[in-house]
């Protein structure tokens, strides 16, 4: 069950600059660039980045004085790394919610088992006093019964039963359990909304990069976005602040899906909501769109997060609004022309296949 109550524990080092920081997900956008930022802070003595995959050569150069250790967080070895380095702050940035190929058993194992192993290692370590975890607003689900805004204390009206959202519900449970068992540790959970930016590859960036965008007839979902720079900034801020709690993170304001489609210059294809899954499958097969099945409810009903606690308690304010985030994504990552011979051929092929499925 989604629990939005503050995580127990205050942390003895709350408000103090961490000494030794370990960041998971060194090969990912968030984990890699966060490591780079923390390594540039002279007040932090040591920064360690871990991952089962080696970062790119360019990312390793960006790390500067930060150290990379190749280790799988699903293995007990991660506890040895934490103990040997006397880590006092762990930032779990490796949780996966952005893969554009869909959820898989391998991803679930990494998210759930890896996080469970990491939390267990932190619980046993006498030096770890701060734990920061990247979560997602997907844990609130999406349905016709949703409130206008989800606060951290609002339960999902229809709790997700699978996919990335289900993974992160379980992972948040491990983090809250860590806070209950270690009252001396500051546990911070950041529920980030959909991310966009010129560098990051996310499910929403793929969706809006499609020539033709399927939308549900009769629905006008409200969307929020978080700029990639603000996502990095809030992780860095939480690492340094050491503030226990669960915090929604999103840019100010909202866009409706129809507004976003028009601003992107794409072509909207209205279909009955009951057929959105079928259309998504056909489109993925034709590589016209990368709409995933677990995005359908979100793109039908939308989701808006209340960020009051982010500002008042965490003390963070995003630089970009939702609209500015979307416009920056469009301006710095130009999209292909909408109407082209290849695009029309794909439309014709989709129409033919859809007609065959309906007969």
Buried (B, 14 or more C-beta within 10 A) or exposed (E): EBBBEBBBBBBBBBEBBBBBBBBBBBBBBBBBBBBBBBBEBEEBEBBBBBBBEEBEEEBBEBBEEBBBBBBBBBEEBBBEBBBEBEBBBBBBBBBBBBBBEBBEEEBBEBBBBBBBBBBBBBBEBEBBBBBBBBBBBBBBBBBEEBEEBBBBEBEBBBBBEEBBBBBBBBBBBBBBBBBEEBEEBBBBBBBBBBBBBBEBEBBBBBBBBBBBBBBBEEBEBBBBBBBBBBBBBBBBBBBBBBBBBBBBBBBBBBBBBBBBBEBBEBBBBEBEBEBBBBBBBBBBEEEBBBBBBBBBBBBBBBBBBBBEBBEEBBEBBBEBBBBBBBBBBBEEBEBEEEEEEEBEEBBEEBEEBBEEEEE
